[in-house]
Amino acid sequence: MLLTIDAGNTNTVFALIDGESIAEQWRISTGDQRTVDEYIVWISNLMALNGRKPDAITSAIIASVVPQVVWPLTQLCKKYFGCEPLVVGSEGVELGVDVRVTNPKEVGADRLVNAVAGHALHGGPLIVVDFGTATTFDVVGGDGAYLGGVICPGINLSLQALHQAAAKLPRIAVEAPGPEKAVTGKTTLDAMQSGVFWGYVGMIEGLVSRLKAEHSADMKVLATGGLAPIFANRTTAIDEVTGDLTLQGLRLISERNNRAV
């Protein structure tokens, strides 16, 4: 069984993949001070609750945008699961796609993994919109090459900044307005929710339109990340939501590298 670890800026997702199926999935807040032993106490308890044994894990792969957590996660795999993990972006780990940007090492591991999965599962050309700590738009060519993209503040970051910078504006949650609700807010709360939600919809539609025009292609648009379904239901700019895109990308990269050994 494959252990995949996707360490993002806010959360880290651990998943057990059996063949092509995600058997288990757990989430923990990303902490750059967390130790190897803290990780194993947490994940071993969750595995036990689900009837999973550590010796069922035969291989592991890590994608991280937080450099400080790579070492403890690597040691976790070595010490407690008895396997040397692949680390996306490390020397010798093949993605199987051409990265056509000025400095490939600058591109976040999660964005490259999404590009691998998007093309393998859906073909190309396409745009992958990932609603994470940042909202990213990544362009994948018809041949699977990663062509670059756009990085925007994530919606929760925007809400946090709005609350902190304006004394009278409350902290609000992201939610899709009901069909009967006007865009024009009649209260401060309504105005904030409308601005955040429809503002992001406008950003999505505008950037997707500009990317398609720039690349002269009618690209398929995939959305992933926790907030993807909320926005996908209110715009035709998104063609499909694929919640496990990053995990499937890690599976594919692991398979490609293990076949090459």
Backbone torsions as a table, in degrees:
resi	resn	phi	psi	omega
1	MET	NA	141.4	-177.7
2	LEU	-94.9	132.1	171.5
3	LEU	-99.3	120.2	176.1
4	THR	-109.1	139.0	179.7
5	ILE	-129.8	117.1	179.5
6	ASP	-112.4	101.2	-176.6
7	ALA	-95.5	104.4	178.3
8	GLY	-96.3	-179.6	-179.1
9	ASN	-66.7	-31.6	-177.2
10	THR	-104.0	-49.6	-177.8
11	ASN	-127.1	155.4	173.1
12	THR	-117.4	128.2	-178.6
13	VAL	-107.4	124.8	173.5
14	PHE	-104.8	136.1	177.7
15	ALA	-141.6	145.5	172.2
16	LEU	-104.0	124.8	-178.2
17	ILE	-117.2	124.5	179.4
18	ASP	-110.0	106.9	-173.6
19	GLY	69.4	-117.3	177.7
20	GLU	-106.5	0.3	-174.4
21	SER	-102.5	139.3	175.3
22	ILE	-81.8	110.6	-175.9
23	ALA	-82.0	-40.8	179.9
24	GLU	-143.3	154.6	178.3
25	GLN	-150.7	129.7	-179.3
26	TRP	-134.4	151.2	-175.4
27	ARG	-128.4	138.8	176.9
28	ILE	-139.3	149.2	178.2
29	SER	-65.9	140.1	179.9
30	THR	-74.3	123.4	178.8
31	GLY	-130.3	120.2	-175.4
32	ASP	-77.7	-1.5	176.5
33	GLN	-106.6	2.4	-176.9
34	ARG	-72.2	137.3	-177.2
35	THR	-92.4	167.6	176.9
36	VAL	-57.4	-45.1	-177.4
37	ASP	-66.4	-34.7	176.2
38	GLU	-64.6	-41.1	177.7
39	TYR	-60.3	-46.3	-174.5
40	ILE	-69.6	-36.2	176.8
41	VAL	-60.5	-43.8	-178.6
42	TRP	-66.7	-52.6	-173.2
43	ILE	-75.2	-32.1	-179.9
44	SER	-66.6	-36.3	176.5
45	ASN	-65.1	-42.2	178.8
46	LEU	-66.5	-40.3	177.6
47	MET	-62.4	-43.1	-179.8
48	ALA	-63.2	-40.4	178.9
49	LEU	-61.1	-27.9	-178.9
50	ASN	-102.8	12.6	176.8
51	GLY	69.7	27.1	-180.0
52	ARG	-104.1	137.3	179.7
53	LYS	-106.7	143.1	-178.6
54	PRO	-55.8	-33.4	-177.2
55	ASP	-73.8	-3.8	175.1
56	ALA	-75.8	-18.9	-180.0
57	ILE	-82.1	120.7	-177.6
58	THR	-110.7	-16.2	178.8
59	SER	-155.8	162.9	-177.5
60	ALA	-149.2	154.0	176.8
61	ILE	-145.0	141.6	-176.1
62	ILE	-125.1	133.6	168.0
63	ALA	-124.0	126.3	-176.8
64	SER	-139.6	139.1	171.5
65	VAL	-104.7	6.4	178.1
66	VAL	-118.8	98.3	-173.4
67	PRO	-55.0	-33.8	-174.9
68	GLN	-65.3	-22.5	-175.9
69	VAL	-92.8	-7.9	-176.3
70	VAL	-63.4	-44.6	-177.6
71	TRP	-62.2	-53.2	179.8
72	PRO	-62.2	-34.4	178.1
73	LEU	-68.3	-38.6	176.5
74	THR	-63.6	-43.9	178.9
75	GLN	-65.9	-34.0	175.5
76	LEU	-57.0	-47.6	-178.9
77	CYS	-65.5	-42.0	-178.1
78	LYS	-68.9	-50.0	-171.3
79	LYS	-74.7	-41.5	-171.5
80	TYR	-106.8	-20.2	180.0
81	PHE	-115.2	-2.2	172.8
82	GLY	64.6	31.4	179.1
83	CYS	-140.0	147.5	177.1
84	GLU	-86.8	113.2	-175.8
85	PRO	-77.5	148.7	166.6
86	LEU	-76.7	141.2	176.7
87	VAL	-121.3	115.4	-178.0
88	VAL	-60.0	127.4	-178.2
89	GLY	101.0	-11.5	178.7
90	SER	-79.7	158.4	178.5
91	GLU	-57.3	129.9	175.3
92	GLY	91.2	-10.2	177.8
93	VAL	-88.4	111.9	-176.0
94	GLU	-88.8	128.5	176.5
95	LEU	-84.5	-28.5	-176.9
96	GLY	85.7	9.4	177.0
97	VAL	-134.0	154.0	177.3
98	ASP	-87.1	128.7	-179.4
99	VAL	-101.9	100.8	-173.1
100	ARG	-98.8	68.2	174.8
101	VAL	-131.1	169.6	-175.5
102	THR	-60.7	-45.4	179.4
103	ASN	-133.0	93.7	-176.9
104	PRO	-55.3	-29.1	-178.0
105	LYS	-69.6	-16.9	178.9
106	GLU	-78.0	-20.4	-173.4
107	VAL	-75.2	130.9	179.3
108	GLY	-59.1	140.3	-178.4
109	ALA	-57.6	-38.8	-178.3
110	ASP	-64.0	-35.0	-179.1
111	ARG	-68.8	-39.4	177.5
112	LEU	-68.8	-40.0	178.7
113	VAL	-63.2	-41.5	177.6
114	ASN	-62.4	-38.0	179.0
115	ALA	-64.7	-41.9	178.2
116	VAL	-60.0	-50.0	-177.7
117	ALA	-66.9	-42.1	-178.3
118	GLY	-58.4	-47.3	-178.6
119	HIS	-70.7	-40.3	-178.6
120	ALA	-64.5	-37.4	-174.5
121	LEU	-94.6	-23.2	-173.8
122	HIS	-130.1	-4.6	-177.7
123	GLY	78.2	-162.7	-178.6
124	GLY	-159.7	173.0	2.5
125	PRO	-74.7	156.6	-179.8
126	LEU	-154.7	166.1	175.1
127	ILE	-120.3	130.4	176.5
128	VAL	-108.0	120.4	177.4
129	VAL	-104.8	118.6	-177.4
130	ASP	-114.5	116.5	179.8
131	PHE	-90.2	87.6	179.0
132	GLY	-120.5	-149.9	175.3
133	THR	-56.7	-40.9	166.4
134	ALA	-108.9	152.1	172.2
135	THR	-97.0	118.0	-175.8
136	THR	-115.7	147.6	175.2
137	PHE	-121.0	117.2	-177.4
138	ASP	-119.0	135.4	-175.3
139	VAL	-103.2	127.3	179.4
140	VAL	-118.4	127.1	-178.4
141	GLY	-73.2	170.8	179.1
142	GLY	-61.4	-26.8	178.6
143	ASP	-91.8	5.5	178.8
144	GLY	92.3	-3.0	-178.7
145	ALA	-68.6	143.0	173.9
146	TYR	-84.0	120.5	-171.7
147	LEU	-105.4	-2.3	-178.5
148	GLY	115.6	-167.6	-178.6
149	GLY	177.1	-155.9	-174.6
150	VAL	-133.8	139.2	176.7
151	ILE	-119.8	124.2	179.3
152	CYS	-123.1	158.6	174.6
153	PRO	-60.3	137.6	176.3
154	GLY	-66.9	158.1	-174.7
155	ILE	-65.3	-36.7	178.8
156	ASN	-69.1	-34.3	174.2
157	LEU	-63.2	-40.3	179.5
158	SER	-64.9	-42.0	178.3
159	LEU	-64.2	-41.1	179.3
160	GLN	-63.5	-44.4	179.9
161	ALA	-64.1	-39.7	-179.6
162	LEU	-63.2	-43.2	-179.3
163	HIS	-68.0	-41.7	-175.8
164	GLN	-74.4	-32.4	-174.1
165	ALA	-88.3	-19.5	-177.7
166	ALA	-119.6	113.3	-170.5
167	ALA	-59.8	-33.1	-174.7
168	LYS	-94.5	-1.4	-178.2
169	LEU	-94.8	124.6	-176.6
170	PRO	-77.4	166.6	171.9
171	ARG	-78.7	129.5	-177.9
172	ILE	-125.8	162.6	176.9
173	ALA	-98.3	156.2	177.0
174	VAL	-79.9	126.7	174.9
175	GLU	-152.9	147.1	178.9
176	ALA	-76.4	129.6	178.3
177	PRO	-67.2	149.2	178.7
178	GLY	-64.9	160.4	-177.0
179	PRO	-61.5	-24.5	-178.0
180	GLU	-88.6	-4.9	-173.5
181	LYS	-84.3	129.9	179.9
182	ALA	-75.3	156.1	175.1
183	VAL	-67.5	-36.8	179.4
184	THR	-73.2	114.1	-179.6
185	GLY	-79.6	136.8	178.4
186	LYS	-97.2	-9.5	174.7
187	THR	-128.2	165.5	178.8
188	THR	-60.5	-43.2	-179.7
189	LEU	-62.3	-46.2	178.8
190	ASP	-61.7	-41.0	-179.0
191	ALA	-64.6	-40.1	178.5
192	MET	-66.5	-46.8	-178.9
193	GLN	-64.4	-38.9	177.8
194	SER	-65.9	-44.0	-178.7
195	GLY	-63.4	-44.3	-179.1
196	VAL	-67.7	-49.8	-175.0
197	PHE	-68.4	-56.5	-176.1
198	TRP	-72.0	-25.5	174.0
199	GLY	-63.8	-41.2	178.2
200	TYR	-71.4	-36.6	175.7
201	VAL	-60.4	-44.5	178.1
202	GLY	-62.0	-39.2	178.3
203	MET	-64.3	-45.0	179.7
204	ILE	-59.1	-51.0	-177.4
205	GLU	-64.1	-40.7	-179.1
206	GLY	-66.8	-45.1	-178.4
207	LEU	-70.2	-39.9	177.5
208	VAL	-60.6	-44.0	179.8
209	SER	-62.4	-43.5	-179.0
210	ARG	-68.5	-38.7	179.1
211	LEU	-65.7	-41.9	178.3
212	LYS	-63.1	-42.1	179.9
213	ALA	-66.2	-40.8	-178.2
214	GLU	-64.3	-36.4	-177.9
215	HIS	-97.9	4.5	177.1
216	SER	48.7	48.1	-178.1
217	ALA	-147.4	144.9	175.2
218	ASP	-89.5	80.8	-172.6
219	MET	-77.1	144.2	170.1
220	LYS	-72.8	141.4	-178.1
221	VAL	-115.0	116.7	177.2
222	LEU	-102.5	143.5	175.8
223	ALA	-122.0	139.0	177.5
224	THR	-140.5	168.5	-176.0
225	GLY	103.2	159.9	-172.3
226	GLY	-58.9	-34.5	-176.7
227	LEU	-91.8	-0.4	-176.5
228	ALA	-56.0	-46.3	-177.6
229	PRO	-61.7	-33.8	-178.8
230	ILE	-61.0	-44.9	-177.1
231	PHE	-81.6	-34.5	-178.2
232	ALA	-61.3	-30.1	-178.7
233	ASN	-75.4	-9.7	-176.2
234	ARG	-119.9	12.6	177.2
235	THR	-149.6	144.8	176.3
236	THR	-86.4	-0.7	-179.4
237	ALA	-71.3	-22.9	179.9
238	ILE	-101.4	125.5	-177.7
239	ASP	-87.8	-34.2	-174.3
240	GLU	-157.0	144.3	175.3
241	VAL	-104.0	128.3	179.0
242	THR	-129.2	93.2	-172.3
243	GLY	-65.9	-28.3	-176.2
244	ASP	-104.6	26.9	-174.2
245	LEU	-59.1	-45.7	-177.1
246	THR	-65.6	-41.9	-179.9
247	LEU	-64.5	-40.2	178.3
248	GLN	-68.0	-34.3	176.3
249	GLY	-64.3	-40.4	176.5
250	LEU	-63.5	-40.1	176.9
251	ARG	-60.3	-45.9	-178.3
252	LEU	-64.3	-41.6	179.0
253	ILE	-65.4	-41.2	177.6
254	SER	-60.1	-44.9	179.6
255	GLU	-62.6	-43.2	-179.0
256	ARG	-62.6	-41.7	-178.3
257	ASN	-75.3	-34.8	178.3
258	ASN	-70.9	-32.0	176.4
259	ARG	-68.3	-29.7	-176.2
260	ALA	-79.4	-13.3	-178.7
261	VAL	-72.1	NA	NA
